[in-house]
């Protein structure tokens, strides 16, 4: 990958890096170095560690200053909805960060998976860390405001800050006057790696099935599918 390839990314994010290697390092996944030990840069995990902290403080400060009458619980939920891996991976796709990732051959093939979502989310945090190191707090804050905090109105107006179980329960009570419930449909796999399949019911009606490595995870998966199925 040539240096000039990053010019378009810089234009997209509105940041012209002084140290181009910082931008490049932000998109180097550990797996790439396993296959290319001679590569001149380190992977992006230290930048991700820094970017995570920068993102957290800037989002927290923004919420604290702009919503003086909001309780801590709501602010915590709003922040979580802005900085979770699903949101950050969607930001990565908006700025086409996926096109710039340095990945192993195996990881490069694995596109629409949970693992790719985490890689993209981590790369956004690493990018924030790189912007902070290269340009300082002001530029990092501008990027976070434009790309991440700008989603807050939509999140609040659509109740997306609630976890899927809470959202489904709220809507089910509103629409049907019934509290939904969950049943374990099956368990498979050895004790150390069990997979649970759980059904989400409103009354006797099976709305959706979810899977996960814990009952809680499977319930959340079922609730998310239920929301999608119902168009909520």
C-alpha positions in Angstrom: 0.0 0.0 0.0 1.5 3.3 -1.1 1.6 6.5 1.0 -0.5 8.4 -1.5 -3.4 6.0 -0.8 -3.9 7.8 2.5 -4.5 11.3 0.9 -8.2 10.5 0.2 -8.7 9.3 3.8 -7.1 12.5 5.1 -9.6 14.5 2.9 -12.5 12.4 4.2 -11.7 13.0 7.8 -10.6 16.5 7.3 -7.1 16.0 8.9 -3.8 16.4 7.2 -1.3 14.5 9.2 2.2 15.9 10.0 3.4 12.4 10.8 2.0 10.1 8.1 3.2 7.0 9.9 0.7 7.7 12.8 -2.2 7.5 10.4 -0.7 4.4 8.8 -0.1 2.7 12.1 -3.7 3.3 13.2 -4.9 0.8 10.5 -2.4 -1.9 11.1 -4.0 -5.0 12.7 -1.9 -7.4 14.8 -2.7 -10.2 12.3 -0.9 -8.4 9.5 2.4 -8.4 11.4 2.2 -12.1 12.0 2.4 -12.6 8.2 4.7 -9.6 7.6 7.2 -9.4 10.5 9.4 -7.2 8.4 6.8 -4.4 8.3 8.2 -1.1 9.4 5.4 -0.1 11.9 3.9 -1.6 15.0 0.2 -2.7 15.2 -2.4 -0.2 16.3 -3.2 -1.5 19.8 -1.3 1.2 21.7 -3.0 4.0 19.6 -6.3 2.3 20.3 -5.7 2.4 24.0 -5.0 6.1 23.8 -7.9 6.8 21.5 -10.3 5.0 23.7 -9.5 7.3 26.6 -9.6 10.5 24.4 -13.0 9.5 23.0 -14.4 8.7 26.4 -13.3 12.1 28.0 -14.4 14.2 25.0 -17.9 12.5 24.8 -18.3 12.6 28.6 -17.3 16.3 28.8 -19.7 17.1 25.9 -22.7 15.3 27.6 -21.9 16.8 31.0 -21.8 20.4 29.7 -24.7 20.2 27.2 -27.2 18.3 29.4 -26.9 19.9 32.9 -30.3 18.6 34.0 -29.9 15.0 32.8 -29.3 12.3 35.4 -26.1 10.2 35.5 -27.9 7.0 34.3 -29.1 8.6 31.1 -25.8 10.2 30.4 -24.1 6.8 30.9 -26.5 5.1 28.5 -26.1 7.9 25.9 -22.3 7.7 26.1 -22.3 3.9 25.8 -24.5 4.1 22.7 -22.0 6.6 21.1 -18.8 4.6 21.8 -19.8 1.0 21.5 -18.3 -1.2 18.8 -21.5 -1.2 16.6 -21.5 2.6 16.4 -17.8 2.9 15.9 -17.7 0.3 13.2 -20.5 2.1 11.4 -18.4 5.3 11.6 -15.4 3.3 10.1 -17.6 2.3 7.2 -18.8 5.9 6.7 -15.2 7.1 6.2 -14.2 4.0 4.2 -11.6 3.0 6.8 -12.0 -0.6 5.9 -10.3 0.0 2.6 -7.1 1.0 4.4 -6.8 -1.8 6.9 -3.6 -3.9 7.0 -5.0 -7.4 7.7 -3.8 -11.0 7.4 -5.2 -13.0 4.5 -7.5 -14.8 6.8 -8.9 -11.6 8.5 -9.2 -9.9 5.1 -11.6 -12.6 3.9 -13.7 -12.5 7.1 -15.8 -9.4 6.2 -19.3 -9.5 7.7 -18.5 -10.9 11.1 -18.5 -9.8 14.7 -14.7 -10.0 14.6 -14.6 -7.5 11.7 -16.9 -5.1 13.6 -14.4 -5.1 16.5 -11.4 -4.6 14.2 -13.2 -1.6 12.6 -14.2 -0.1 16.0 -10.7 -0.5 17.3 -9.3 1.1 14.2 -11.5 4.2 14.8 -10.2 4.4 18.4 -6.7 4.1 17.1 -7.4 6.8 14.5 -8.6 9.1 17.3 -5.4 8.3 19.2 -3.3 9.1 16.1 -5.2 12.4 15.5 -4.7 13.4 19.1 -0.9 12.7 19.0 -0.4 14.4 15.7 -2.8 17.4 16.1 -3.8 17.7 19.7 -7.1 17.9 21.6 -8.7 20.5 19.5 -8.6 18.5 16.2 -9.5 15.2 18.0 -12.5 17.0 19.5 -13.6 18.3 16.1 -13.4 14.8 14.6 -15.4 13.3 17.4 -18.0 16.0 17.3 -18.4 15.8 13.5 -18.4 12.0 13.2 -19.7 10.6 16.6 -21.4 13.2 18.7 -23.5 14.3 15.7 -25.3 10.9 16.0 -26.7 11.7 19.5 -30.0 13.4 18.4 -30.9 10.4 16.3 -30.0 8.0 19.1 -32.1 9.9 21.6 -35.1 10.4 19.3 -35.2 6.7 18.4 -34.4 5.4 22.0 -31.4 3.6 20.6 -29.5 4.2 23.9 -31.7 1.5 25.5 -30.3 -2.0 25.2 -32.4 -4.3 22.8 -34.1 -6.1 25.7 -35.3 -2.8 27.3 -36.3 -1.4 23.9 -38.3 -4.5 23.0 -40.0 -4.7 26.4 -41.0 -1.0 26.2 -42.5 -1.4 22.8 -44.2 -4.7 23.6 -45.9 -3.2 26.6 -46.9 -0.1 24.6 -48.3 -2.2 21.6 -49.7 -5.3 23.4 -49.9 -4.4 27.1 -47.8 -7.5 27.8 -44.3 -8.0 29.2 -42.3 -10.3 26.8 -40.6 -13.4 28.2 -37.7 -15.6 27.1 -37.4 -19.4 27.0 -34.3 -21.6 26.5 -35.0 -23.6 23.3 -31.7 -25.5 23.2 -28.2 -25.8 24.5 -25.3 -27.2 22.5 -21.5 -27.6 22.7 -19.2 -28.6 25.6 -19.5 -26.9 29.0 -16.6 -24.5 28.4 -18.1 -23.3 25.0 -21.8 -23.7 25.3 -24.2 -22.1 22.7 -27.7 -21.2 23.9 -30.7 -20.7 21.7 -33.4 -18.6 23.3 -36.9 -17.8 22.1 -38.5 -14.4 22.6 -42.2 -14.6 23.3 -45.1 -12.1 23.6 -47.8 -14.2 25.2 -47.7 -17.5 23.4 -46.3 -16.1 20.2 -42.7 -16.8 19.3 -41.4 -13.5 17.9 -37.7 -14.4 17.3 -34.8 -16.7 18.3 -31.4 -15.6 19.4 -28.1 -17.4 20.0 -25.2 -16.6 22.2 -22.5 -18.0 24.5 -24.5 -17.1 27.5 -28.3 -16.9 28.2 -28.0 -13.1 28.5 -26.2 -12.8 25.2 -28.8 -15.0 23.4 -31.7 -12.9 24.9 -30.1 -9.7 23.6 -29.7 -11.3 20.2 -33.3 -12.4 20.2 -34.5 -9.0 21.3 -32.5 -7.3 18.6 -34.0 -9.6 16.0 -37.5 -9.1 17.4 -37.0 -5.3 17.1 -36.0 -5.7 13.4 -38.8 -8.1 12.7 -41.4 -5.8 14.2 -39.9 -2.7 12.5 -39.5 -1.1 15.9 
